[in-house]
Amino acid sequence: MVRGFAILLVLQFLGEIISTGLNLPIPGNVLGMGLLMLALGLKLVRTEWVEDAVELLLSHLALFFVPAGVGVMVYFDLLAAEWLPIMVSTVLSTFVVMAVTGWVAKLLEKRVAPHDR
């Protein structure tokens, strides 16, 4: 598990260096995840090496939302003042995502169905 955490932390650190060094608008942790995906795809990192560390992090994923929830409470006055646009955009974006997901699923079903027969 130590090797898995070391790999994850090194890739996140590299993502932070790239993001800061190139002044990119993409957060370093997102670049680190991309680097992990690339390393796994190129077989530079084996899944077994990071599996235990990833499972431990995922089993405690809810704890990572606590700081974000506290951060939201800091802006409670702003949320109270702008609740209507926030709710409208949340509801509309939810329906857009559901529609696009259904459309993509339908396209994929048509593409896969002729091969199954």
C-alpha positions, 0 to 999 in steps of 0.5 A: 500500500505504501508503494501505491500511495507513493505513486499517487502522491508523485503523480499528483506532485508532477501534476502540480509542478506542470500546472504551476510551471506552465501556468495552466488553468487546470488544477494540478490534481486533475493533471495528476489524475491524467498522468495516472491514467496515462501511466496505467494505459502505457503499463508504466504503473500496474493496477495492482501497485495502486489498487490497495491505496485507491480502495482505501481512499475510495472507502473514505471518500465522504470525508473528503467532502467535509472541507468543501461543505465547510467552505460552502458555509462560509458563503452562506450569505451569497448562497442565500442572496443568489439561490434562484439562479443557483437552483435554476442552473442546477435543475437545468443542467441536471436535465441536460446531462440526463438528456445527453446521457440518454442520447449517447446510450441510444447511439451506443445501443444502436452501434452495439446491437447489430454486432450482437445478432 
